[in-house]
């Protein structure tokens, strides 16, 4: 089963039900590397959209992504430190 990825504003972190997604707590989410961080990524199994997303309590930033799209986003300068040359 495929996973779906979504970017969420950090201001919505307290609205996340970690029982409905793959991440287990506030300590295991991937945040962007801006100072201060502004967004984080969550993922869930396709077909099991978390209720906090489907009922509109938490808004997704941009579009939902598949694994490849999430990997591409995570390699951008907002999400990863550049590799040393």
C-alpha positions in Angstrom: 0.0 0.0 0.0 1.4 3.4 -1.0 1.8 6.3 1.4 0.5 9.8 1.0 2.6 12.8 2.2 1.5 16.2 3.2 3.1 19.4 4.4 1.5 21.0 7.4 2.1 24.4 9.0 3.9 24.1 12.4 1.1 26.2 14.0 -1.2 23.1 13.5 1.1 20.7 15.3 -1.1 20.4 18.4 -4.1 19.4 16.2 -2.3 16.2 14.8 -3.6 12.8 16.0 -0.4 10.7 15.8 -2.5 7.5 16.0 -3.7 8.3 12.5 -0.3 8.8 10.8 3.1 7.1 10.4 4.9 9.5 12.7 4.7 8.6 16.3 5.0 12.0 18.1 6.0 15.6 17.9 9.6 14.4 18.3 9.6 12.2 15.1 8.2 14.7 12.5 10.5 16.1 9.8 10.5 19.9 10.0 11.9 22.3 7.5 15.2 23.9 8.4 14.2 27.5 8.3 14.8 29.5 11.5 12.4 29.1 13.1 10.9 26.1 11.4 7.5 26.8 9.8 6.3 23.5 8.4 6.5 19.7 8.8 5.7 16.6 6.8 3.4 13.8 7.7 2.5 10.6 5.9 -0.2 7.9 6.0 -1.4 4.9 4.1 -3.3 5.6 0.9 -7.0 5.2 1.6 -6.7 6.1 5.3 -6.8 9.9 5.2 -6.6 11.3 8.8 -9.8 12.7 10.0 -8.1 16.0 11.0 -7.3 16.5 7.3 -10.6 15.2 5.8 -12.7 17.3 8.2 -10.7 20.5 7.6 -9.3 21.0 11.1 -5.8 20.9 9.6 -5.0 22.3 6.2 -2.5 20.8 3.8 0.0 23.3 2.4 0.1 22.8 -1.3 -0.8 19.4 -2.8 -0.7 15.9 -1.4 2.4 14.1 -2.6 3.5 10.5 -3.4 6.9 9.1 -2.1 8.9 10.4 -5.0 7.5 13.9 -4.8 8.2 14.0 -1.0 11.8 12.9 -1.6 12.3 15.6 -4.2 10.8 18.2 -1.8 13.0 17.0 1.1 16.1 17.6 -1.0 15.4 21.3 -1.5 17.2 24.0 0.5 14.2 24.6 2.8 14.3 21.0 4.0 18.0 19.8 3.8 21.4 21.2 4.5 23.6 21.3 1.3 26.0 18.4 1.0 29.6 19.5 1.6 31.7 19.5 -1.6 
